[in-house]
Amino acid sequence: MRLSTQFLQLISDHVLATPRRLRALAKIDPKRIYVENIRAVVGSNTWIAKLICDTAVRQGIFKRKIQVMSRDGAVALTVSDHSQIPEHLTHLAIIAGDLEEVTERTDEMDLIEFYELCRRSA
């Protein structure tokens, strides 16, 4: 919890705190920070928000992660690097109302990049 507070303080020290931005900041999950979250908090464009996230990775504040999304929009796999994504992925999916095991080619699946706030030892 202390780390989340430090993260919120760091952002609020450098951003003009409007009610809209504070609401966006309050919704951020430290384990799943998307570029869009940072864009909403900072009030900038996507390019600037991505630059902020990449800088945070280089400084050890964020870790970059990748979600592999199944066709039904569920997260099928989360990895730290593209090299960890297999060619095929077997996962559970709802097909015709039943939960079934399916195998998909990962090059046909959507990838979503996100960031995780690093845990630092106190």
C-alpha positions as CSV (number, residue, x, y, z in Angstrom):
1,M,0.0,0.0,0.0
2,R,2.9,2.4,0.8
3,L,4.3,1.9,-2.7
4,S,0.9,2.8,-4.3
5,T,0.8,6.0,-2.1
6,Q,4.4,6.9,-3.2
7,F,3.4,6.4,-6.9
8,L,0.3,8.6,-6.5
9,Q,2.4,11.3,-4.8
10,L,5.0,11.2,-7.5
11,I,2.4,11.7,-10.2
12,S,0.5,14.4,-8.3
13,D,3.7,16.4,-7.6
14,H,4.3,16.8,-11.4
15,V,0.8,17.1,-12.8
16,L,-1.8,19.9,-12.4
17,A,-4.4,18.2,-10.2
18,T,-7.8,18.7,-11.8
19,P,-10.8,16.8,-10.5
20,R,-11.0,14.8,-13.8
21,R,-7.3,13.9,-13.6
22,L,-7.6,12.9,-9.9
23,R,-10.5,10.6,-10.8
24,A,-8.4,9.0,-13.5
25,L,-5.4,8.6,-11.1
26,A,-7.7,7.0,-8.5
27,K,-8.7,4.3,-11.0
28,I,-5.2,3.2,-11.8
29,D,-4.4,-0.4,-10.7
30,P,-0.6,-0.5,-9.9
31,K,-0.4,-4.0,-11.3
32,R,-2.0,-3.0,-14.7
33,I,-1.1,0.5,-15.8
34,Y,-2.0,1.2,-19.4
35,V,-0.7,4.0,-21.5
36,E,-4.3,5.3,-21.7
37,N,-4.3,5.6,-17.9
38,I,-1.2,7.8,-17.9
39,R,-2.5,9.8,-20.8
40,A,-5.7,10.6,-18.9
41,V,-3.8,11.6,-15.7
42,V,-1.2,13.7,-17.4
43,G,-3.7,15.2,-19.9
44,S,-1.4,14.7,-22.8
45,N,-1.5,12.7,-26.1
46,T,-0.7,9.0,-26.4
47,W,2.8,9.6,-27.6
48,I,3.8,11.6,-24.5
49,A,2.1,9.0,-22.2
50,K,4.1,6.2,-23.9
51,L,7.3,8.2,-23.4
52,I,6.5,8.6,-19.7
53,C,5.9,4.9,-19.3
54,D,9.1,3.9,-21.2
55,T,11.1,6.3,-19.1
56,A,9.6,4.8,-15.9
57,V,10.7,1.3,-17.2
58,R,14.3,2.6,-17.7
59,Q,14.3,4.1,-14.2
60,G,13.1,0.9,-12.6
61,I,9.7,2.4,-11.6
62,F,7.6,0.3,-14.0
63,K,8.0,-3.2,-15.5
64,R,6.8,-3.7,-19.0
65,K,4.3,-6.6,-19.5
66,I,2.4,-8.0,-22.5
67,Q,-1.1,-9.5,-22.4
68,V,-2.0,-12.0,-25.1
69,M,-5.7,-11.7,-25.8
70,S,-7.9,-14.6,-27.0
71,R,-10.5,-14.1,-29.7
72,D,-13.2,-13.7,-27.1
73,G,-11.3,-10.8,-25.5
74,A,-10.1,-12.6,-22.4
75,V,-6.4,-12.5,-21.3
76,A,-5.0,-15.8,-22.3
77,L,-1.4,-15.2,-21.2
78,T,0.7,-12.5,-19.6
79,V,4.4,-12.3,-20.2
80,S,7.3,-10.0,-19.6
81,D,8.9,-10.3,-23.0
82,H,7.9,-11.1,-26.6
83,S,10.3,-14.0,-26.6
84,Q,8.2,-15.7,-24.0
85,I,5.1,-15.9,-26.3
86,P,4.8,-19.4,-27.8
87,E,3.7,-20.0,-31.4
88,H,0.5,-21.7,-30.2
89,L,-1.4,-21.1,-27.0
90,T,-4.0,-23.5,-25.5
91,H,-6.5,-21.9,-23.2
92,L,-10.1,-22.1,-22.0
93,A,-12.8,-20.3,-24.0
94,I,-16.5,-20.2,-23.9
95,I,-17.9,-21.8,-27.1
96,A,-21.6,-22.1,-27.6
97,G,-22.1,-21.6,-23.9
98,D,-19.6,-24.3,-22.8
99,L,-16.1,-23.9,-21.5
100,E,-13.8,-25.7,-23.9
101,E,-10.0,-25.9,-24.4
102,V,-8.9,-24.3,-27.6
103,T,-5.6,-23.8,-29.3
104,E,-4.8,-20.6,-31.2
105,R,-1.9,-19.3,-33.2
106,T,-0.4,-16.4,-31.1
107,D,0.5,-14.4,-34.3
108,E,-3.3,-14.1,-34.9
109,M,-4.0,-12.9,-31.3
110,D,-4.0,-9.3,-30.1
111,L,-1.1,-8.2,-27.9
112,I,-1.7,-5.4,-25.4
113,E,1.3,-3.8,-23.6
114,F,0.8,-2.6,-20.1
115,Y,3.0,-1.7,-17.1
116,E,3.3,-2.8,-13.5
117,L,4.6,-0.7,-10.7
118,C,7.8,-2.2,-9.4
119,R,7.9,-3.3,-5.8
120,R,10.8,-1.9,-4.0
121,S,12.2,-3.2,-0.7
122,A,11.7,-0.7,2.1
